[in-house]
Each structure stands twice: as structure tokens, then as C-alpha cells.
Amino acid sequence: MPKTDIGPPDYRTMIPDVIKRNYGKWKYHEIPEPGVLKHVSETGEAVYTVRVGSPRLVSVDFIRDICDIADKYCDGRLRFTSRYNVEFMTPDAGKVESIKEAARKLGLPVGGTGNCISNIVHTQGWVHCNCAATDASGLVKAIMDQLYDQYTHMKLPAKLRIAVACCINMCGAAHCSDIAIVGVHTRPPKIDHTRLPATCELPTTMSCCPTGAIRKHPDPNIKSLVVNDDRCMYCGNCFTVCPAMPISDAEGDGIAIYAGGKVSNARRPPMFSRLVVPFIPNNPPRWPEVVDVVKKIVDVYAANARPSERVGEWIERAGWETFFRLTEIPFTEHHIDDFTYAVETFRSTTQFKW
């Protein structure tokens, strides 16, 4: 392929030689131990992959440290998975222990394979996102500190995927995760009528609202907008388009927790996660209330699910009423989908499954 500055580079120039030789010829793979994958080719060659966790938001020093491991043991090559795990690949089985030891010296856990919790997918949170309702990095750190053993050991009934999205725009793909932590706003945007005419286009801002809650100011002498609070679903789309409509609120922002989603179509079709905790106030830096709920769900799932059964599959089999009873999460009126303007998705029953 010709070289170009448009788009990503050709991946075939970056993969290890052993993978190039056996591309499309893999016969089987196995997991000899947590954090180690072994892929065997029809030719008899094998590739050993050591998977380690990463904090996702990383420094240049971190990149240099893991590149040093790759230079020493993996011919200078490594890869990041879609969940931000770092994978070191080598055809030499004798280098596996050295790679694991080098990763641990950097404070990186070895694991994330098989029936365990993999690295948590998360968004930017307060570090970067302009409309985040909660943090992401700090929240993930607090959760994984409690679930560390579930990453380094394969003790769960099946794989378990957790995602964090710092607002309901869900950049973190939390819709189809076994457990999803989502930042939520609970108050409408606060309009700065002095800045709005100079910084925002009124038609564009009005059209960005999915529920039609934004309208022109009723006073014709004021070039601004107003928000119908009853229609607002606190999504923050307006702030993305118009900086003069900030939606973040220290007291009104918090976290909702969802459960039961998955992307895999094994055994059952892909599943959307459903609301289990409507709101928990932000409590940085450790978010103990959120951590306790997530850990409780994981522990109850581990104790009650059948082998190879994902969280959503276990809930569908046992019933949502059993899920709420075992996890001791209260079922409230907030679990009922009664948003007045959600005509197409209106669901006003408590009968999840009976």
C-alpha cells in the first residue's frame, strides 16, 4: 500500500513476524493461567500473550515504560485492547514470566482474561469532558481497588464487563455492559442570557434538543432562549452546542447504575442494560456508595449464576424481583419508565419478569 497521511497506517506493518507467518491459520487458543493467552497455529507455532491492566489516561513516562518491556521481550511490539489492556506478545514461552514480573514492577496487574472482570471502559469525566456529571478516572480507580482480585483471577461464572459513562450521552458504550455506571444531571441548564446571543446560534441550539424543550425567549426584545423544565431530560446536548447553557451542577449531578447488558450474541441475543439504582450523589474522591453497590452486584452474581451465564442472562432466568431482593437494592417508582414525552419507548409497568 502507498504511504499516505490520511487515515491510520497499515496494521500489517506493525504485527509480530510470527503472526504474519500464521495469519489466518490459527487452530485454537487457550488460557494457561490468568492474564496469559496461548494461540496455536496449524503450523505448530505458538504465540503467548501477557495481558496487563492500564489506567487508560496515561503519561508519556508510562508509555516509555511499557515500550521498554516490549523492546526487551517482544521485539519492540505491543498492542492495546479495546478495553485499554496492554498486551505483550512473544513466541518464546520462556519470556512469559519475565514479562509478568516486569509489568508487576510497574504496578500493573496481570489478568483480564477468561471468566473475570476486564479493564473498565470509561469516558473522560472531569479530566476533560465539558458536560460530565461525574468523574470517570477516579471512580474507576475506586471500583477496581475493590474488585482487584476479580481481575487477576478467573473465579466468576463468566466474563463480566463494567463501563463508566460520565453523562447520558454514553461515550463509554455503557448501554450493553454487564454493569454500567452513568453520570446523570438532574437539573436543567442555566442560561446566561448575556453571553448566549454572542456565542450561540439560536436555530442550531433549539434543533439540538431531542425533546423540543428549548424555545426562543418570549420577550421579542431579548435575543435568547428559554427551557421548558418539564420537557428537559438533562442530556446536556444543548451545552455541547451552546457554551452559554451550562448544565453541570455540584448538587444536582450524580450517578445512576445499570445492569444486565451484553454485546455478545452467545446463548442469547445482545441485551441492553436496565436501571437498578436511579441516583447516587457524587461523593469524591472514593465514591463509597457507588463502590458498595457495584461490589454487591458482583458478589451476588458470582454466588448465584450458573457457569458461562452472563449477568443479564442470570437476571432473566432468576427474575428482576429476585435480583433486587438478593442485592438489597430498593425498587422505587423511579424504575418505571414514565417520561411523559417518551411515547415510543413508554413502559409503565413494574413487571420486568415474573
N, C-alpha and C positions, 0 to 999 in steps of 0.2 A: 504493500500500500504506500502511496506517496505521502510524504510528510506534510502536515498542514497545521496551522494554528487554530483551526476550527474544530471544536468537539474534543472528546477525550482521545488520548493516544491509543494505539493498537495494543490490546491486552496481551496479544501473543508474544510481544517483545519482552514481557515482564514476568512470565511464569517460569518456574524452575525447569531445568532441562529434562528431568525425569518425568515431569508432567507433559512436556511437549512430546516426548517419545511415546507416551502411553495415552495420549489424548483420545478419548472415545473408546478406550479398551479396558476400562475398569471392570473387574469381575465382581468384587464385593468389598465391603468395608466393615470394620468392627471397632469397638471401643474397648481397648485392653484395660484401661483404667480411667478414672475421671480426668477430663482435660486432655486426653490423648486419643487421637484418631489414627487408624491404620487402614489405608486404602491399598488393595492388592490388584495388580493388573493381570490381564490374560497372559502377559509375557513372563510373569513371575516376579516382576519388580514391585516394590512396595514403597509407599510414602507415609511417613509418620508426621502427624500434625500435632503440635502442642498449642492448646488454646488457653489464653490468659485474659483476664478482665482488664478493662481500661476505664479511666474516669470520663471518657468522651471529650470533655473540654480539656485539652491538653496543652502543655507548654512546648516550646522548641527544645528545651532540655529533655523532656520526656521522649520526644521523637528521636533525638540523638541517642538516648539510652537504649531504646528498643532496636534502633538501627545497628547499634554496636553488637547486640545479641545476634541479629541477622547476619552481620558481616562475619562474625566469629564462627557461627554454627550452621548457617543456612545459605551460604554463597551470596549473601547480601540481599536476600529476598524475604519479604513478609507480606501479609495481607490483613486487612480489616474486614470483619464480617459486617452484615447489615445491622447487627446489634452492638457494634463497636468493640467486639472482642478482637484481640490481636492474635494472629495465627502464624506460628513459625513452622515451616515445612522442611523436612530433610529425608533423604532415602537411607540415612545411616541410623539404625536403631540405637547404636551406642551413644548418640548425641542427645537422646531424649532427656535423660536425667540431667545432663549439663544445662540444657535449655530451661528445664523446670527450675533448677537451682538458681540460674541467672535471673529468671523472672521474679522469683521469690525475694532475691536480694534487692530488687527494685520495689518490693512491697506489692507486687501484682499477684493475685490469686490464680491458681491453675484450676480450671474446671469449665463449667458451662456446656458440657456435653451430656447427651442422653437424658435420663429422667431427672432433671434438675431445673433450677431457675437459671436462665441465661442472663447476660448483661441486660440492664433495663434500658429500653429505648426512651429517650426523653427529649424535650424541646429545650429552648434556651433559658426560659424562666427570667428571673430578674437580672441575670447577667447581660442579656442583650435584647430580649423581646420588648416591644414598645407597649404592648397591651396585656402583659402577663398578669394573671390573677393570683399566681403563686410562684414560688421558685421551683426550679427543676433539679439543678445540681445538688443543692443542699438537701432536698427532700429524698433524692435517690440515694445519697450517701447515708442518710439516717436509716432508710429502709434496708439497704444492703448490709449495713452493720449488724442488723438483727437477723438477716437471712443468709449470712455469710456461709454457714455450713451447707445450706441448700444449694449453693453454687459449686462448692468444692466436692460435694458428694452426690451420688446418684441414688437418693433414697425416696424420691417421690413416686407416685403411681405412674406418672407420665411427665413429659416436659411441661414446664409452666412458664408462661411469658407475661411479664409485667411491663406496662408502658406508662409514661407520665406526659401529660399534655398540660401546658401552663395556662391554657384557656380553651373554650369550647370550639375554637377553630380546629383544634386537634391536629396540629402539625406532627404530633408524635404517633399518629396512627393508632390511637387508643381504642378505636371503635371495635376492633376484633382481637383484643388481648384477653388472656385468662383473668387478669386483674388490671384495671385501668384506674389511674389517679388523674383527675381532671380539675384544673383550676376553674373556678366559676365566679363571675361577677353577679352581684345581687342588687345592684343599683344602676339606674340609667345614667347615661353620660351627662357630664356637667358642661354646658355650653358656655363658651367665652364669647359673648356677643360682640366684644370689641375686636377680637382677633379674627373671628370667623370670616367676615367679608374679605379680608385681605389675604387669607391663607387657603380658602376652600372654594370650590365651585359648587354652588347650591344644587344644580340639577344632578351632578355626579354623586354628591353626598346623599341626596334623597333616594336616588336609584339604587344605592348600595345596600339599603336596609331590606333584609329578606321579609320582614313583616309589614313594611309600609308604615313604620312608626314615626318617620321623620317627615315633616311638612314645613312649608315656608312660614315665617313668622306672620301672625295675623295682622300685625301693625304694618301697613304698607310703607311707612317711613323708616322701618328697621330692616335692613338687608341682612337677615339672619334666618335661623331655623328654630323649630321647636320639636320636642319629642313627646309623643303620646305614651305616657308611662305604662298604660295598660297593654299596649301592643309590644313594648320593648321586651326582648328576650335576652338582653345583656350580652350579646355576642361580641361586641367590640368592632364590628366591621366598619362602623362609621368613623371610629378613631383612626383606623388604618388609612382611610381616605381623607379624613379631615382632622389634623392635629389639634384643632380648637374644640374638639369634643372628647376630652379625656374621660375614660370610663373607670380607671383604676381607683380604688377606694380602700384605705387601710382597714376600715372596719367592715365594709361590705364584701370584701373579697375573701375567698376561702377555697375549699376543696370538696369535690364530690368523688365518690368511689363507685366504680362499676365492676361487674364480674360476669364471667360466663362466655366470653367471646373467644374465637379462634379463627385463623386463616386456613388451616389445614382442612382438606375435604376427606380425610381418612375416617372411616366408620360413619360419620355424619357430615352433612354439608357444612361449609363455613357458617359461623354464628356471630351475631352481634352481641356485645356485652350489654348488660342491663344494670340500671341503677340499684345500688344496695345501700349507700349512705348519701343522702341528699346534700349535706353541708357540714363541714368541719371548719371552724375559723383557723386562719393561719396562726401558727404558733412556732415561729423560727427560734433558734436555729435547728432544733431536733424534731419538731412536729410529732411529739409523743402520741397524740391521739390518733393520727393517721397511721403511724407505725404499728400501734397496737391492733388496729382493725385489720390491716394487711396481714400481720403475723397470725392473727386469729383465723382468718380465712384460709391461709396456707396450712396451718396446723389441722384444722377441721377437715380440709380436703385430703391431706395426707393420711388422716386416720380413717376416712370413710370411703374413699374412691376405690374402684377396682383397678387392677393392673391395666395400664395403657389408656385409662379413662381420663380425658381432659376435664378441667374444672366445669365447663359448660355442659359437658356430657353427663358428668356426675349429678349436677343440679337438675338437669332434665329428667334423669332417671329417678332421683330421690324426691324431687319436687321443691319448688321455691319455698313453700312453707317450712319444709324440713331444713333447708339452708338457713333461713332466718332463725329458726329455733336453735340449731346447733351452734351457730356463730354468735348467738345472743345479740344480734343487731335488731333494733326495734323496727317494725314495719309501720310506717306512718302514711298520712294522706299525701305526702309529697312523692310517694312512689307511684301514684296514679297519674297517668298522663292526661291532664285536664286543661292543657293550654288552650285558651279559647279559640285562637286563630290557627291551630294545627289541625285543620279539617281533615286532611288526607291521612294523617297518622293518629287520629284521635283514638285513644284507648283508655276507657274509663272503668276498667274492672280490676279488682284485686286478684282475680283468678289467673295467676301465672301458669300453674299446672296443678291439677287436683287428681 
